[in-house]
């Protein structure tokens, strides 16, 4: 994979979501998705692909509610595989299990889409080499076309053995209530660049990636945040290359009127639609 998820870029590191039944969800994320359990309690499970780095955390809150509609929050989190051959192995695994899925060719990437048992959206994708992406006026060309599933399946006949250890969190796609306000927060506050537009959606990145974050108003303009005990997103992390870079962004967030709270090992902020972000240095 290329270096879009390394220093000096700003990128998504970990995602934390609510589920209704922790044990049932852990079984799905192990057997269908191929994660490993790093740590587990009665109400929380930390999942990994390399046995040491948290990538996805599941929580079962008290009085948990089913996924809400017409609210802001998670559209999907996106798992980036190292290669097309890895996507081939994963696709064959899904076909063999019979788990329902969607698929698309986005020019910059090839993607599979599925939902976990509670309706949390998941994308699993591989990037085409950035040398094959088309840019015009600082915007990258993306679309939603039919996936060459047979071509992908022909890439590898290897046996599925879970997610590769090099798998990372490629991006996150969020529902927001006001696209303009959210775009201002992510650009002027967090320092991302807009790299593509889609009807009622914007795609943002650092370092020339096709997107680390996407935002849309597909749940409706003015969509409110979901209840905190609802299935869906709790928070996600943005990884900074160093303390100075994070401090710069914290100052920018204050300038756009965003609240920032200091915790023990990180800072917390939220976009204008209530999507919570942990600002971490690694």
C-alpha positions as CSV (number, residue, x, y, z in Angstrom):
1,X,0.0,0.0,0.0
2,X,1.0,3.6,-0.5
3,X,1.8,6.1,2.2
4,X,-1.5,8.0,2.5
5,X,-2.0,6.6,6.0
6,X,1.4,7.5,7.4
7,X,3.2,10.6,8.6
8,X,2.9,13.5,7.8
9,X,-0.7,12.8,6.7
10,X,-3.7,13.1,9.0
11,X,-5.8,9.9,8.8
12,X,-8.4,7.8,10.5
13,X,-6.9,5.2,12.9
14,X,-9.7,3.5,14.9
15,X,-13.5,3.4,14.9
16,X,-15.8,2.8,18.0
17,X,-19.4,1.7,17.4
18,X,-22.4,0.6,19.4
19,X,-24.0,-2.8,18.8
20,X,-27.1,-4.4,20.3
21,X,-25.7,-7.8,21.2
22,X,-21.9,-7.8,21.8
23,X,-21.4,-11.6,21.7
24,X,-23.4,-11.9,18.5
25,X,-21.5,-9.0,16.9
26,X,-18.1,-10.4,17.9
27,X,-19.0,-13.7,16.2
28,X,-19.9,-11.7,13.0
29,X,-16.7,-9.6,13.1
30,X,-14.6,-12.7,13.6
31,X,-16.3,-15.2,11.3
32,X,-17.5,-13.0,8.5
33,X,-15.1,-10.0,8.6
34,X,-12.0,-11.8,9.9
35,X,-11.0,-9.7,12.8
36,X,-9.2,-11.0,15.9
37,X,-10.3,-10.2,19.5
38,X,-7.6,-8.2,21.3
39,X,-9.6,-7.6,24.5
40,X,-13.1,-8.3,25.6
41,X,-15.4,-7.6,28.6
42,X,-19.1,-8.1,29.1
43,X,-19.9,-4.8,27.3
44,X,-16.9,-4.1,25.1
45,X,-14.7,-5.8,22.6
46,X,-11.5,-4.4,21.0
47,X,-10.8,-5.9,17.6
48,X,-7.5,-6.0,15.7
49,X,-5.9,-7.5,12.6
50,X,-2.3,-7.7,13.7
51,X,-2.8,-8.9,17.3
52,X,-1.6,-5.6,18.8
53,X,-3.2,-2.5,17.3
54,X,-6.9,-1.7,18.0
55,X,-8.8,-1.0,14.7
56,X,-12.4,-1.4,15.6
57,X,-14.1,-1.4,19.1
58,X,-17.6,-2.6,19.7
59,X,-19.6,-1.5,22.7
60,X,-23.0,-2.6,24.0
61,X,-24.5,0.3,26.0
62,X,-27.2,0.0,28.7
63,X,-30.7,0.2,27.2
64,X,-29.2,0.1,23.7
65,X,-31.5,1.2,20.8
66,X,-31.7,-0.1,17.3
67,X,-30.1,2.0,14.6
68,X,-31.9,5.3,14.1
69,X,-33.0,6.7,10.7
70,X,-32.8,10.3,9.5
71,X,-30.0,11.1,11.9
72,X,-26.3,12.0,11.5
73,X,-23.7,9.5,12.3
74,X,-22.0,6.6,10.6
75,X,-22.7,5.8,7.0
76,X,-19.8,3.3,6.8
77,X,-16.3,2.7,8.0
78,X,-14.0,1.4,5.4
79,X,-11.4,-1.4,5.7
80,X,-8.5,-1.0,3.3
81,X,-6.9,-4.3,2.2
82,X,-3.3,-4.3,1.0
83,X,-3.9,-5.7,-2.5
84,X,-6.5,-6.8,-5.1
85,X,-5.5,-10.4,-4.4
86,X,-6.6,-9.8,-0.8
87,X,-9.9,-8.4,-2.0
88,X,-10.3,-11.5,-4.2
89,X,-9.9,-13.8,-1.2
90,X,-12.4,-11.8,0.9
91,X,-14.9,-11.7,-1.9
92,X,-14.8,-15.4,-2.4
93,X,-15.2,-15.9,1.3
94,X,-18.4,-13.7,1.3
95,X,-19.8,-15.6,-1.7
96,X,-19.1,-18.9,0.0
97,X,-20.8,-17.8,3.3
98,X,-23.8,-16.3,1.3
99,X,-23.6,-13.1,3.3
100,X,-25.4,-10.3,1.4
101,X,-23.2,-7.6,-0.1
102,X,-23.0,-4.8,-2.6
103,X,-20.1,-3.8,-4.9
104,X,-18.8,-0.9,-6.9
105,X,-15.8,0.3,-8.9
106,X,-15.0,3.9,-7.9
107,X,-12.1,4.4,-10.4
108,X,-9.7,5.0,-7.5
109,X,-10.7,1.8,-5.8
110,X,-12.7,-1.4,-6.0
111,X,-15.1,-1.8,-3.1
112,X,-17.5,-4.3,-1.4
113,X,-20.3,-3.2,0.9
114,X,-22.1,-5.0,3.7
115,X,-23.8,-4.3,7.0
116,X,-23.1,-5.8,10.3
117,X,-26.0,-7.5,12.1
118,X,-27.2,-4.1,13.5
119,X,-27.0,-2.2,10.2
120,X,-23.7,-0.5,10.8
121,X,-22.3,0.1,7.3
122,X,-18.9,-1.5,6.3
123,X,-16.9,-1.0,3.2
124,X,-14.0,-3.4,2.3
125,X,-11.8,-2.1,-0.5
126,X,-8.5,-2.0,-2.3
127,X,-7.0,1.1,-3.8
128,X,-5.8,1.3,-7.4
129,X,-2.3,2.8,-7.6
130,X,-2.4,6.5,-7.2
131,X,-0.6,6.8,-10.6
132,X,-3.8,5.6,-12.2
133,X,-6.1,8.2,-10.5
134,X,-7.3,11.1,-12.6
135,X,-7.1,14.7,-11.1
136,X,-8.6,17.8,-12.6
137,X,-8.6,21.2,-10.9
138,X,-7.4,19.6,-7.7
139,X,-10.3,17.2,-7.7
140,X,-10.0,13.4,-8.2
141,X,-12.3,11.6,-10.5
142,X,-14.5,9.1,-8.7
143,X,-17.7,7.4,-9.8
144,X,-19.9,4.4,-8.9
145,X,-19.6,1.8,-11.7
146,X,-20.1,-2.0,-11.9
147,X,-17.4,-4.0,-10.2
148,X,-15.4,-6.5,-12.2
149,X,-16.2,-9.3,-9.8
150,X,-15.0,-12.1,-12.0
151,X,-11.7,-10.3,-12.6
152,X,-11.2,-9.9,-8.9
153,X,-12.0,-13.5,-8.2
154,X,-9.4,-14.5,-10.8
155,X,-6.7,-12.6,-8.9
156,X,-6.2,-15.3,-6.2
157,X,-7.2,-18.8,-5.2
158,X,-5.7,-18.5,-1.7
159,X,-7.7,-19.8,1.2
160,X,-9.3,-17.1,3.4
161,X,-7.7,-16.9,6.8
162,X,-9.1,-13.6,8.2
163,X,-8.0,-10.0,7.4
164,X,-4.4,-9.6,6.5
165,X,-2.2,-8.1,9.2
166,X,-1.4,-5.0,7.0
167,X,-5.1,-4.1,6.8
168,X,-5.9,-0.6,8.0
169,X,-8.9,1.8,8.5
170,X,-8.9,3.4,5.1
171,X,-11.6,6.1,5.6
172,X,-14.9,6.9,7.3
173,X,-18.0,8.2,5.7
174,X,-20.4,10.2,7.8
175,X,-24.0,11.5,7.7
176,X,-24.2,15.2,8.6
177,X,-27.0,17.7,8.9
178,X,-25.4,20.6,7.1
179,X,-22.9,19.9,4.4
180,X,-21.5,23.5,4.3
181,X,-21.0,23.7,8.0
182,X,-19.4,20.2,8.1
183,X,-17.1,21.1,5.2
184,X,-16.0,24.2,6.9
185,X,-15.2,22.3,10.1
186,X,-13.2,19.6,8.3
187,X,-11.3,22.1,6.1
188,X,-10.8,25.2,8.2
189,X,-10.8,23.4,11.5
190,X,-9.1,20.1,10.9
191,X,-7.1,21.1,7.9
192,X,-8.4,18.6,5.3
193,X,-8.7,19.4,1.6
194,X,-11.9,18.8,-0.4
195,X,-10.8,16.4,-3.2
196,X,-14.2,15.4,-4.7
197,X,-17.9,16.2,-4.8
198,X,-20.9,14.0,-5.3
199,X,-24.6,14.9,-5.1
200,X,-25.1,16.1,-1.4
201,X,-21.7,14.8,-0.5
202,X,-18.1,15.9,-0.2
203,X,-14.8,13.9,0.0
204,X,-11.8,15.2,2.0
205,X,-8.3,14.1,2.6
206,X,-4.7,15.1,3.4
207,X,-1.6,14.3,1.3
208,X,-3.5,13.8,-2.0
209,X,-5.5,10.7,-1.0
210,X,-8.9,10.1,-2.6
211,X,-10.5,10.5,0.8
212,X,-9.9,9.9,4.4
213,X,-13.3,11.3,5.3
214,X,-16.5,11.7,3.4
215,X,-19.6,13.6,4.5
216,X,-23.2,13.6,3.2
217,X,-26.7,14.8,3.9
218,X,-28.4,11.7,2.5
219,X,-30.3,11.2,5.8
220,X,-31.8,14.7,5.3
221,X,-30.7,18.3,5.6
222,X,-30.9,19.2,9.3
223,X,-30.7,15.5,10.4
224,X,-30.1,15.5,14.2
225,X,-27.6,13.4,16.1
226,X,-28.8,10.0,17.2
227,X,-29.3,9.2,20.9
228,X,-26.0,8.2,22.6
229,X,-27.3,4.7,23.3
230,X,-28.3,4.1,19.7
231,X,-26.5,1.6,17.5
232,X,-23.9,3.5,15.4
233,X,-20.9,5.6,15.8
234,X,-19.4,6.5,19.2
235,X,-16.2,8.1,18.0
236,X,-13.3,7.7,15.6
237,X,-9.7,8.8,15.9
238,X,-7.7,11.1,13.7
239,X,-4.0,10.3,13.9
240,X,-1.5,13.3,14.0
241,X,2.2,12.9,13.1
242,X,3.3,14.9,16.1
243,X,2.2,17.2,19.0
244,X,2.9,20.4,17.0
245,X,0.6,19.4,14.2
246,X,-2.2,18.5,16.7
247,X,-1.7,21.8,18.5
248,X,-2.0,23.7,15.2
249,X,-5.3,22.0,14.5
250,X,-6.6,22.6,18.1
251,X,-6.0,26.3,17.5
252,X,-7.8,26.2,14.2
253,X,-10.8,24.4,15.8
254,X,-11.0,27.1,18.4
255,X,-11.0,29.7,15.6
256,X,-14.0,28.1,13.9
257,X,-15.9,27.8,17.2
258,X,-15.5,24.1,17.8
259,X,-15.2,22.9,21.4
260,X,-12.1,20.8,22.2
261,X,-11.7,18.9,25.5
262,X,-8.4,17.5,26.8
263,X,-8.5,13.9,28.1
264,X,-5.6,11.9,29.5
265,X,-4.0,10.7,26.3
266,X,-5.9,12.6,23.6
267,X,-8.2,15.6,22.8
268,X,-11.9,15.3,21.9
269,X,-13.9,17.4,19.5
270,X,-17.1,16.9,17.5
271,X,-18.1,18.1,14.1
272,X,-21.2,20.3,13.8
273,X,-23.5,17.2,13.5
274,X,-22.2,15.6,16.7
275,X,-19.8,13.1,15.2
276,X,-17.2,12.7,17.9
277,X,-13.5,12.7,17.0
278,X,-10.5,11.8,19.2
279,X,-7.3,13.6,18.2
280,X,-4.4,11.3,18.9
281,X,-0.6,11.4,18.2
282,X,1.2,8.3,17.1
